[in-house]
């Protein structure tokens, strides 16, 4: 999530911080892990943890049931 500082003249309003919703994070890489923490190259049926590295350096993890 990126935030920007918007500065305006005092007569036209207050300065504020707003989120630029047009910039969605880009997924740079995806890796899968089983519940024991072992990396899985090609997940089949079962429960897995999906780890995505996003632009900006953030990491998103999701539990996946297939």
Backbone torsions as a table, in degrees:
resi	resn	phi	psi	omega
1	UNK	NA	129.8	179.5
2	UNK	-114.5	139.6	177.5
3	UNK	-119.6	148.3	179.5
4	UNK	-127.3	147.8	177.2
5	UNK	-95.3	121.9	178.8
6	UNK	-104.0	121.9	-179.6
7	UNK	-111.5	125.4	179.6
8	UNK	-125.8	160.7	177.8
9	UNK	-67.1	146.7	-177.5
10	UNK	-55.8	-30.0	-178.3
11	UNK	-75.2	-20.6	-176.7
12	UNK	-101.7	1.5	178.2
13	UNK	139.4	178.0	-178.8
14	UNK	-89.3	145.5	173.1
15	UNK	-67.0	149.6	-178.7
16	UNK	-153.0	172.6	176.8
17	UNK	-112.5	131.4	179.9
18	UNK	-134.9	155.7	179.4
19	UNK	-93.0	134.5	176.0
20	UNK	-88.0	98.4	-174.9
21	UNK	-77.5	-6.1	179.1
22	UNK	-79.3	-15.5	-180.0
23	UNK	-96.7	94.3	176.8
24	UNK	-84.6	145.2	178.8
25	UNK	-65.5	143.9	179.0
26	UNK	-101.1	131.4	178.8
27	UNK	-78.4	118.6	-179.2
28	UNK	-89.5	-36.7	177.2
29	UNK	-155.2	153.9	179.4
30	UNK	-129.7	133.4	174.5
31	UNK	-135.3	151.4	-176.5
32	UNK	-117.4	144.6	179.2
33	UNK	-136.5	147.8	173.5
34	UNK	-86.3	-179.2	-175.1
35	UNK	-71.7	-12.7	175.4
36	UNK	-90.5	-1.8	178.4
37	UNK	89.8	7.2	179.3
38	UNK	-83.9	138.0	179.1
39	UNK	-70.6	137.7	-179.0
40	UNK	-119.5	126.2	-179.4
41	UNK	-79.3	-40.2	-177.0
42	UNK	-133.2	88.4	-175.5
43	UNK	-67.3	136.9	177.3
44	UNK	-105.1	-138.3	178.2
45	UNK	-79.1	136.4	178.8
46	UNK	143.9	-163.0	-179.5
47	UNK	-110.2	129.8	-177.2
48	UNK	-136.3	162.6	173.0
49	UNK	-112.4	123.6	179.4
50	UNK	-100.2	126.7	-179.8
51	UNK	-115.0	120.4	179.6
52	UNK	-114.3	130.8	173.1
53	UNK	-97.8	123.1	-174.6
54	UNK	-104.4	160.9	174.8
55	UNK	-61.0	145.2	-175.8
56	UNK	92.9	-4.7	175.7
57	UNK	90.2	-1.7	180.0
58	UNK	-80.2	157.3	-179.4
59	UNK	-124.2	131.4	178.5
60	UNK	-116.4	127.1	177.6
61	UNK	-115.6	141.2	-177.6
62	UNK	-139.0	138.1	172.5
63	UNK	-84.9	128.8	-176.7
64	UNK	-120.3	130.9	174.0
65	UNK	-113.1	119.5	-178.8
66	UNK	-108.8	NA	NA
